[in-house]
Amino acid sequence: MATNFSDLGIIAPIQKALKSLDITTPSSIQEKAIPALLTTKKDIVALAKTGSGKTVAFGLPLLQLIDKTNPTIQAVILVPTRELGQQIQANIEAFATEIPEITVAAVCGGVPIKPQIKRLTEPTQIIVATPGRLIDLIKREAINIKQANYLVLDEADEMVTSLKEGLDEIIKELPNNRRTLLFSATLPGTIKQLVQNYMSKNPTHIEADMETVGHQGIEHQYVVVEPIEKLEVLMHFLNTRIGQRGIIFCKTKAAVNKLAKNLAINKFSSGSLHGSLSQPIRDRIMGQFREGHIDILVATDLAARGIDVKEMTYVVNYHLPDVYEVYVHRSGRTARAGIPGYALTILQEEEAKEIKDFEERLGISFSKYEKADAKSLEENNTLLWAKKIFKTKPNHTVSGEFKEKVHTVFHHLTKEELIDKLLANQLS
């Protein structure tokens, strides 16, 4: 077992950059993938859980394999979302701080294309791209990947649709002798088909920490609720996690908007993220979440790709995912960098039977989350009501004369007496 990156063949300048980033011990996928990339010329299929360090696993070898004297694009990294693309670009640039001759550019959808076209006129050895934007740039003849020796498909299982539609166009622009490196958290049938169609006949297969595909270090729980109490149970749970950061997953954009509105009304520190939001709004929400200005993100599955926040302590499945692999990606947002995580799934009665299928398919074990009783839910709702009052901004348009009349009604009460009466009124 390698205890440091020098054992894996990583050169001193990159080791120095890693040390400054406090990355000192290789993860399992890094131990297996880095030597395979550096010492062989075979295609690679690497399966590792979300959050296990796949960017380091392919990013470090690419930096060593790139010809620093050649200013053309030599590696193409395809990703499912702009957020993940930006994250990978930032990570690789951080790994390359001691190798300034190598430059990285992200060309992803959701933002104006003209600045990207201008950026591509400058020397660039590595590009990180979403499939659709890369195809657009190819059609405009604004990018040349004909000398790229490496194609990386990161989070491949999240790009199935876009890859199926556009990979042919990308592949025909690449040299026939390129190496293709596929990294994924799961390997559904559609990805196996991609491997057969676009990779060499006998690629190197690597798996790391996949004995429990649903992630080690995560506590999985579920709670069965009536439809009418679903929101109340969620808010009771969130009140037990005040100050912690987490993501709540919904199936649809409409559900995200509805839930986010309810959380905002109840004064939870939250924001929403889905594909219909403009890119500037998505960037702003993501920035607020990463910087800790908001604690809760309500999101659809694809919108949450690329979120890598180490302090994320929990994930809530407000809606059960339709596909087993999606559960892996959702719960993988927590338990990053070896920190324990927690995933709660909120179910309705007719969905409860599906838990056994998820356990068997993913090799994980769910325990039952004890739902708060009616009294606790009522008390929680009252606390939320009190917080709502506390956070309500004064209405300065009310006339002083009218305010005085109201004040006269309450003026003889102590603070404690006023609170008692307000509580009695609310609870009645």
N, C-alpha and C positions, 0 to 999 in steps of 0.2 A: 504493500500500500504506500503510495507516494505521500510524503509529509509536507512537501513544498513544491512550488512550480518549477524549480530548477530540475527536480527529478523527472519531470515530464518533458524536458527539453526546451522550456521557455527561456528566451535570451534575457540577459541582464537588464537592458533598458526597460523591457516590459515588466520585469519583476520589480523594478524600482517604482514604476507607476502603480502597480498593484499594491505595493507596500503603503504608498501614500493614500490609497483608497481603503486601506485596512482589509485587503483581501490577501490572506496569507496561507490558508489551507484549502487545497483543491477539494471540490465535492466529488461524489462518485461519478457523475456523468463527465466531469472534467478530467478525472483520472483516466477514464476509458477512451474518451473522444479525442483529446489533445494528441496523444502519441499516434493514434490511428490517422489523424489528419496530417501529422508531420512526417511520419515514416513510411506511409504507403501512398499510392496514387489511385486507390479504389474509391468508388462512390460509397457513401455512408448513409445508413438509415439509423438514426439515434432516437430511442424512445426513453423519455425521462419525464418525471412529473413536473407540473408547472411550479416554478419557483426554485428549481434545483440548480440553476446557474448555467442554462444552455447558451446564453449570450457569451459568457466567458469561454465556454467549451469550443465554440466555433470562431469567436472573435480573435482570440489570442493567436491561434495557428494562422489565420488569414493574414494577420499583421506581419507574421514572419515569412509567409510564403509570397507576399506581394513584392514585386520588383520595384524598389524605391526610385530607381532611375527612369522608370517608364511612367509617363504622366497620364496614360490612358486608363479607362475603366477595366479593372482586372477581376473584380468580384461583384456579383449582384446578389443582394439579400432581399428576398421577397417576404413581406409581412402582411397580415390581414387588415391592420388599421394604422392610421396616421399616428395615433398616440404611441403605439408600440414602435413604429418606425423612428419617431423622435427619440424615444428612450434608447433604442439600440444605437442610433447615431451618437447620442451623448455618451453612452458607455464605451463604444469603440474609440471615440476621440479621447476619452479619459485614459484608456489603456495605452494610447499612442502618444501621450504627452512627451515622451522621451524620443519619439521618432517623428519629428515635425515634417519630414519629407512626404509622409503618407497623409492624404486628405480623404475625408468622408463627406458625402452629401446625402440628404434625405429628399426623395422626390415622391411625395404621397398626395393622394387626392384630398379634396376638401378645402384647398387653398388655391389662390391664383397660380396659374401655370407659368406666366411670363417670368417672374423672378427665378423660378427653377430652371427655365431655359437659359437665362442669363448666367446662372451659377454653373451650368454644365459647359459653358465655354471656357471655364478655368480648369486647370489640371485636377483630376479626381481619379483616385484608384479604386475606391469602394463606394457603391451606391446602395442605399436602403430604399426600397420602393414598395408601394402597393401595386398589385398587378394591373389594375385599370389605368392608373396614371402612367406606369411604365409603357404600356401599349400605346397610350395617347402620344407620349413623347417619341416613341419609335415611328409612329405614323407621320408625325410632323418632321421626322428626320432631325430631331433636336438632340438625340442621344445616340452614341455608338457603343454597343456592347459586343461588337464582333471579335474583340480580343480578350473578352472576359473568360478566364480559365476556371472560375468557380461560380456555381449557382447554389445559393443557400435558400432552402424553403423552411422558414421558421414558423412555428405554430401551424404546421401544414394542415392539421385537421380543422382549423378554423378558416381555411381558405379554399375549401373544397369547391364551392360554387364558382368563385372567381378564377381559380386555377383551371377548372374543367373548361371554362369558356375561353380563357386567354393564353394558357400555357403554350399551345402550339405556336402562336405568334411570337412569343418570347423566345422559345427554344430555337426557332429557325434563324434567329439573329445571333445565336451563340455558336462558338466553335464546336465541332463534333467531338473533339477530344477534351471537352470541359469536364470538370468533376462536379457532380451534383451531391449536395449534402442536405439530407432531409431531417429536420428535428421536429418532434411532435410529442404531445403528452399522451396521446392515444393513437391507435392504428386501426381505424375502421376500414371496412371493405373498400370504400372509395379511395382511400389513401394507398391501399395495397395495389389498386389498379394503376394509380399514378406511378408507383414504384416500377411496375411491370412495363408501363408505356414509355417512361422517360429516363429510366436509370439503367445502368449496365446490368448484365444478366446475374452477376453474383456480387451484389453490394455487401459491404461489411455491415452486419447488424449489431447494434449496441443497445443494451438495456441497462438502466441504472435505477436502483431503488424502486423497482416496479412490482415487488412481491405483493404490495398492497397498492393497487393502482389509484385508489381513492385517497392516498397520502397517509404517511405516517405522521404522527405529531398533531393530528386533528381529531378533536372529539366531535362525533356526529350524533346529533339528537333530532327528534321529531316531536311535534305536538299536534294532536287532532282537535280541530275546533269546529264550531258551528259557523256558517258563513257570516252571520250577524255579529259575531264576536271576534272575527279575524283581526280587524284593525286594533281593537282594544287589547288583545293578547300581544300583538306586536309592540304596541306602545308601552305596555307593562314591561316587556322584555327590554326594550330600549332604555327605559328608566333605570334598569339595573346595570346598564352599561354606560351611564353618563360619563363623558370624558374619554371614552374609548372610541376608536375609529373602526368603521365597518361598512360593508356594502350590502344592500338589499336588492335582490334580483327579482325582476318581474318579466313576464313573457313578452309583453307588448309595450309599445310607446305610450299608448293611451293609459295603460295600467301604471306605468312609471309616473306620468303626469298627475294622475288622480292621487296616487299614494304620496307623492312629493308635496302636493297641495295640502293634504291632510296633516302631514308632518309639520309643514310650515305653519299652518293654522294653530297647531299645538306647541309651537315655539321650539321644535327640535332643530338642532344645528345641522341642516341638511341641504343637499342640492341634487339635481337630477341630470341624467346623462343618457341620451339616445341619439340615433342616427339622424333624426329630423331637425335637431338643433343646429344652428349655424356653427361653423368651425370656431369663430372667435368666442362664442358662448361656451362651447365645449372646452376650449383652452382655458377660459377663465374659471370654470367650475373645477376642472382638473387641477389647476394651479392652487385654488383655494383648498382643495382636498389634500393635495400633497404637502402644502405648507401648514396644514392643521387649522385653517380658519373655519372649516366645517368638518364635522365628525362623521356624518352619514352621507353615503352616496346611494341614490336610488337609480338603478341602471338596467338596461337590457344587456343581454349576453355579449353581443359584438362590441357594444360601446365600451364595455369594461375591459376589453383586451388592452394590454400594454400598461395596466395599472400595477405598479410594483412599489407598494408602500410597506416597509418592513413593520411598522407599528400597527398594521391592520390586525385586530384581535378577533374579529368575528365576521361571518357571512350569514345572511338570512335568505333562504329560498322562500320568498313570499308566494311564488308559484312553483310547483314541482316541474323540473325540466322534462321535455318529451324524450330526450335522448340521454342515455347513461353517460356518454362521454362529456356532455355539457355539465353534468354534476361535478365531474373531475375538474373541469376548468373553473367552475364557480368556487368550489371549496378551496382550490389551489390559490385563490387570491389571498388567503390567510395562511398561516404557518410558513412565512417566508424566512429564509436564512436561518433555519433551525429553531425559530421561535414557535412555541405551541400555538395551535389555532383552534377555532371553534366554528361549527356549521350547524345552524338550526333550520329545519324545514317545517313550514307551517302547512298542514294538510287538512282537507275536509274528509269527512267519514269515508266517502267512496274511494278516496285516494290511498287510504291507509294500507290497503293490501299490497300496494306497489313497493312498499319499503323492503319487503323480503326479496323482491326481484333485484332491487338496487344493491342489496347486501351481497347476493349471490353473484351478480354480474361484476361488481367492482371489488369484491373481496374485502368489504368493510363491515363494520358492525355499528348499528344505530342503537342508542338507548332512548328511553322515553323522557321527554322534558315535562316536568310536572306543571301543568297549566294552572295559573293563578285561579283561586276560587272567586265566586261572585263578589264577596266582601273586598278582597284585595283589588279586583278590577275596579270596583266602585271607588275605593280609596285612591287608586292610581289616577282615575279620571278626575277626582277632586284636586289632586296635586297638580295635574296638568291645567285645570281651571285656574288654580291659584297662580301658577307660573304665567298663565296668559294675562291675568290681571296685572301681575308685577311688571311684565314686559310691555304692557300697553302704554303708548305715549299719551301724555296729557292732551286734552282737547282745548286748545287756547282760544277757540272761537266762542266758547260758552261765556255768556255775560257774567260779570262779577255779581250782579244783583241776583241772578238765578243760582249761581254757585253758593251765595250766602244763604239762600233759602234751604238748599240741600244740606249745607253745613249745619244749619240750625237744627235740622232733624236729628243729626248724629252727635251734636257737640257735647252732650252730657255723657256720652259713652266713653269708657276707657278703650284703649287699643285692643285689649283682650276680649272685652265685651263685644266690640264691633266684629272681631274675627269669629267669635262664637255664633253671632247672629248670621253672618254671611255664610258660615259653614252649614248652619241649620237650614238656611234657605236653599242652598245648593243641593244638600243631601235629600231634601224633601221632594 
